[in-house]
Amino acid sequence: MNSEDLNLFELIAAAGSLSAVALKLGCDVSTLSRRISQMEQRLGCRLFHRSGRGVSTTAHGETLKRYALQVRELLDQAQGALAALHDTGPATLHLAAQPTIAKLLFGGLYHALRREFPATRIKFTEGLASSILEQINQGEIDAAIMYKPASLNTLHYEPLATERICLITPASFRSERQQWFFENLEDIPLILPGTKHGLRVLVESIAARHDFQPRIVLESDSSIDITLELVRQGCGCTILPLAAVLNDVSQGVLQAFELRDEEIQRTIAFVPGKTLLSAHNAWRVHRVVAIQLGTLVDSGRWPGAASPPGTA
């Protein structure tokens, strides 16, 4: 006997008529009669007295009615408890992102998360990929939105978008090229972060496939703002997504040349943490992040980014 059997039993007991229930459910009286007979055979007792005026419950049927009511109340309580958990959400929520992603995403994401989890205490952390991955492995953050490094293959992740990268130069930089490809960077003086940084790994790996060593004139493990200030002062050029330099480019203090190679792009990924956040709430967080980031991409407010293949 299952919940459908109990529901059917309750309907017939309340109506006192097989034909009335059959009309309500859109089925044949013979079908209902057969199902009741099967229930009675499984239980080893009669549940209904049958007469020309309809049906009425036997003593066994009255006993089953009491249990059926308890089951229905218990199911209602379970549904209510789950609904309450859905409405309340987690007590705390800690998300991390790399600087460019955090700058573009965190403001709108806060408001979207606040609507989804009105009672949740929200914490945002900005950091480099190595720091974020360490926090994920130590169970300190509930989820991260980050550029997918090679080491992320050991963790579960969901692609959210792809983003192309550009050569960023001082305003005084002059070039007659209409299009830039990675191989054109061989003689360009570059300011890049240290060797553990995901962007540095990407640049060096692609340069190796093009059979040249990038000309790194300065290592800068400082913030993106400091790196851009070094570019403004003519210390060299750098490689970043357009979104990271949009204000400087629009003001004419820096230039951005998109690298046209198909391989020159990074994947922005949602990475669940190793915390006690429930699977349902993790799904809700992922949905909110995906919608917020997708809105930025589709509206053009995340220049250089596109939805990943297969999500359109």
C-alpha positions in Angstrom: 0.0 0.0 0.0 1.3 3.4 -0.9 0.2 7.1 -0.6 -1.9 6.8 -3.8 -3.8 3.9 -2.3 -4.5 5.8 0.9 -5.6 8.9 -1.1 -8.0 6.8 -3.2 -9.3 5.1 0.0 -9.9 8.5 1.6 -11.7 9.9 -1.4 -14.1 6.9 -1.6 -14.7 6.8 2.1 -15.6 10.5 2.1 -17.8 10.4 -1.0 -19.5 7.1 -0.1 -19.7 6.4 -3.8 -17.4 4.8 -6.3 -19.2 6.5 -9.3 -18.7 9.9 -7.8 -15.0 9.4 -7.3 -14.7 7.8 -10.7 -16.3 10.9 -12.2 -14.0 13.2 -10.2 -10.8 11.3 -11.3 -11.9 10.7 -14.9 -11.8 6.9 -14.8 -14.1 3.9 -14.8 -16.0 2.6 -11.8 -14.7 -0.9 -12.6 -11.1 0.4 -12.3 -11.7 1.8 -8.8 -13.5 -1.3 -7.7 -10.5 -3.4 -8.9 -8.0 -1.2 -7.1 -10.0 -1.4 -3.8 -10.3 -5.2 -4.2 -6.5 -5.4 -4.6 -6.0 -3.3 -1.5 -8.3 -5.5 0.5 -6.5 -8.6 -0.7 -3.1 -7.2 0.3 -4.4 -6.1 3.7 -6.4 -9.3 4.3 -9.6 -7.6 5.3 -12.7 -5.8 3.9 -12.6 -2.0 3.9 -16.0 -1.2 2.5 -19.6 -2.5 2.7 -21.0 -2.3 -0.8 -24.8 -1.8 -1.5 -27.0 -0.3 -4.1 -26.8 3.1 -2.3 -23.0 3.2 -2.4 -20.3 2.1 -0.1 -19.6 2.6 3.6 -16.5 1.8 5.7 -16.2 -1.4 7.7 -14.6 -1.5 11.2 -11.3 -2.2 9.5 -12.0 0.7 7.1 -12.6 3.0 10.1 -9.3 2.0 11.5 -7.5 2.6 8.2 -9.2 6.1 8.0 -7.5 7.1 11.3 -4.1 6.0 10.0 -4.6 7.6 6.6 -5.4 10.9 8.4 -2.1 10.6 10.3 -0.1 9.9 7.2 -1.7 12.9 5.4 -0.9 15.2 8.3 2.7 13.9 8.4 3.1 14.5 4.7 1.7 18.0 5.1 4.2 18.6 8.0 7.1 17.4 5.9 6.1 19.7 3.0 5.7 22.6 5.4 9.2 21.9 6.9 10.8 21.8 3.5 9.1 25.0 2.4 10.3 26.7 5.6 13.9 25.6 4.9 13.5 26.9 1.3 12.3 30.2 2.5 14.9 30.6 5.2 18.0 29.5 3.4 21.4 29.0 5.1 22.3 31.0 8.2 25.5 32.2 6.5 26.8 32.2 3.0 30.4 32.9 2.0 31.3 33.4 -1.6 34.7 34.2 -3.2 35.8 35.6 -6.6 38.9 36.8 -8.3 39.3 40.6 -8.6 37.8 41.2 -12.1 34.9 38.9 -11.5 34.3 40.4 -8.0 34.3 44.0 -9.4 31.7 43.2 -12.0 29.5 40.7 -10.2 29.4 41.3 -6.5 27.2 44.4 -6.4 24.3 43.0 -8.3 24.9 39.5 -6.9 24.4 40.8 -3.4 20.9 42.2 -4.1 19.9 39.0 -6.0 21.1 36.8 -3.1 19.4 39.0 -0.6 16.1 38.5 -2.4 16.6 34.7 -2.5 17.9 34.5 1.1 16.5 37.4 3.1 17.6 36.1 6.5 21.1 34.9 5.5 24.3 36.6 6.6 26.3 37.1 3.4 30.1 37.4 3.1 32.1 38.1 0.0 35.9 37.5 -0.4 38.1 38.7 -3.2 41.3 36.8 -3.9 43.7 35.2 -6.3 42.9 31.7 -7.6 45.5 30.0 -5.4 44.1 31.6 -2.3 40.5 30.7 -3.3 41.4 27.1 -4.1 43.1 26.8 -0.7 40.0 28.1 1.0 37.8 25.7 -1.0 39.9 22.7 0.1 39.9 23.8 3.7 36.1 24.2 3.7 36.1 27.9 4.4 33.9 29.1 1.6 30.6 27.8 0.3 31.3 28.6 -3.4 33.6 30.5 -5.7 33.2 32.2 -9.0 36.6 32.1 -10.7 38.5 31.6 -13.9 39.1 27.9 -14.4 42.7 27.0 -13.9 44.2 23.6 -14.9 44.2 22.5 -11.2 40.4 22.9 -11.1 40.1 19.6 -13.0 40.2 17.8 -9.6 37.1 19.7 -8.4 33.6 19.8 -9.6 32.7 23.0 -11.5 30.0 24.5 -13.7 31.0 26.7 -16.6 29.1 30.1 -16.5 30.7 32.0 -19.4 33.8 32.4 -21.5 35.9 35.6 -21.7 38.4 36.7 -24.2 41.6 38.5 -23.2 43.3 41.5 -24.6 46.7 43.1 -24.9 46.6 46.2 -22.7 49.0 49.0 -23.6 49.7 52.6 -22.6 47.8 55.3 -24.5 51.1 56.2 -26.3 51.5 52.8 -27.8 51.2 52.9 -31.6 50.5 50.0 -33.9 49.3 49.7 -37.5 47.9 46.2 -36.9 44.2 45.9 -37.5 44.0 42.5 -35.7 46.2 41.0 -33.0 47.0 37.4 -32.6 49.0 35.8 -29.8 52.1 35.2 -32.0 52.3 39.1 -32.4 53.2 39.3 -28.7 56.7 37.8 -29.1 58.5 41.2 -28.9 56.0 43.1 -26.7 57.4 44.0 -23.2 54.9 42.4 -20.7 54.1 43.0 -17.1 52.7 39.8 -15.7 52.1 38.2 -12.3 54.3 35.5 -10.8 54.4 31.9 -12.1 51.7 30.6 -9.8 49.1 33.0 -11.2 46.5 31.4 -13.6 46.9 34.2 -16.2 50.7 33.7 -16.2 50.3 30.0 -16.7 47.9 30.6 -19.6 50.2 33.1 -21.3 53.3 30.9 -21.0 51.5 27.7 -22.1 50.1 29.4 -25.2 53.4 31.0 -26.0 55.1 27.6 -25.8 52.6 26.3 -28.4 53.6 29.2 -30.6 57.3 28.3 -30.0 58.4 31.5 -28.3 59.1 32.8 -24.8 57.1 35.8 -23.7 59.2 38.9 -23.1 58.4 39.6 -19.4 60.1 42.8 -18.3 58.4 43.0 -14.9 56.7 40.7 -12.5 53.9 42.2 -10.5 52.1 40.2 -7.9 50.2 43.3 -6.7 46.6 44.2 -7.5 45.2 44.7 -10.9 45.0 48.5 -10.2 48.8 48.6 -9.5 49.5 46.6 -12.6 47.5 49.0 -14.7 49.2 52.0 -13.1 52.5 50.4 -14.2 51.2 50.2 -17.7 49.9 53.8 -17.6 53.4 54.9 -16.6 55.0 53.1 -19.6 56.7 50.3 -17.7 55.3 47.8 -20.2 52.1 46.2 -21.4 50.0 43.5 -19.8 47.3 40.9 -20.7 43.9 41.1 -19.1 40.2 40.8 -20.0 38.6 43.9 -21.4 36.2 44.2 -18.5 39.1 44.8 -16.1 40.2 48.0 -18.0 37.0 49.3 -19.5 37.0 52.6 -17.6 40.7 53.4 -18.5 40.1 52.5 -22.1 36.9 54.6 -22.3 38.9 57.6 -20.8 41.7 57.1 -23.3 44.5 56.4 -20.8 45.0 52.8 -21.9 44.4 50.9 -25.1 43.0 47.3 -25.4 43.7 45.1 -28.4 41.6 41.9 -28.4 43.6 38.8 -29.2 41.7 37.0 -32.0 43.0 33.5 -31.5 40.2 31.0 -30.7 42.3 29.6 -27.9 42.8 32.9 -26.2 39.9 32.8 -23.8 39.2 31.7 -20.2 36.2 29.9 -18.7 34.4 31.6 -15.8 33.2 28.8 -13.5 31.1 28.2 -10.5 32.9 26.0 -8.0 31.0 24.6 -5.0 32.8 24.5 -1.7 33.3 21.7 0.7 31.1 23.2 3.5 27.9 22.0 5.1 25.8 24.0 2.7 22.9 21.7 1.7 22.7 20.5 -1.9 19.4 22.3 -2.4 20.8 25.7 -1.2 24.0 25.1 -3.2 21.7 24.7 -6.3 19.9 27.9 -5.4 23.1 29.8 -5.0 24.4 28.5 -8.4 21.1 29.5 -10.1 21.3 33.0 -8.7 24.9 33.4 -9.7 24.3 32.0 -13.2 21.3 34.3 -13.8 23.1 37.4 -12.5 26.2 36.7 -14.6 24.1 35.8 -17.7 22.3 39.1 -17.4 25.6 41.0 -17.3 26.8 39.1 -20.4 23.6 39.4 -22.4 23.2 43.1 -21.7 26.8 43.9 -22.8 27.8 45.0 -19.3 30.5 42.3 -19.3 32.4 43.2 -22.4 34.4 40.3 -24.0 32.3 37.6 -22.3 29.9 35.2 -23.9 27.7 32.3 -22.7 29.5 29.0 -22.9 28.7 26.7 -25.9 25.5 24.7 -25.5 23.8 27.2 -23.1 22.2 29.5 -25.6 
